[in-house]
Amino acid sequence: MVWKVVGSIASVIVVILGIVLVANILNAADFYLGDVYNDYHDNYNSYGGNNNNNNTSAKFEWVVEPSIKTDTSYYYVSKSIVGEIKNISNTTYSYVSIKFIIYDSSGRQIDTAFDSISNFKSGNTWKFSASSLTDMSKVASFEFLEISYY
């Protein structure tokens, strides 16, 4: 009888120690992920739209202005916003994204179209094709929103 009680107490102690260990591991992971998140946001930049970052003209330039491309080679009509930008900085960016606000024929905002590239090297040109999970066949016009980079 005594051994059953001791065994039960030992089992409870093991469970509690396990919970404490897991909680400490999760706190350490949260702390680490928080550092990664903060480092990312400390190094994250963007321009376009109403952003007043005057330094960006020295980073990218339009090679081909964005326009709507319609593709009917599928069983449905597909549209995307296409164009080209060049990295005119002396920096290779780990990640660059471009965003556009998209509108239907009534001028109502439908969604945001988006494309991204990794390791965008200095001097290179990127042919982007921004799209959305929204039915792009309904897109009638767009507005450049921003280029984000880090």
Buried (B, 14 or more C-beta within 10 A) or exposed (E): EEEEEEEEEEEEEEEEEEEEEEEEEEEEEEEEEEEEEEEEEEEEBBBBEEBEEEEBEEBBEEEEEBEBBEEEEEEEEBBBBBBBBBBBBEEEBEBBBBBBBBBBEEEEEBBBBBBBBEEBEEEEEBEBEBBBEBBBEBBBEBBBBBBBBB
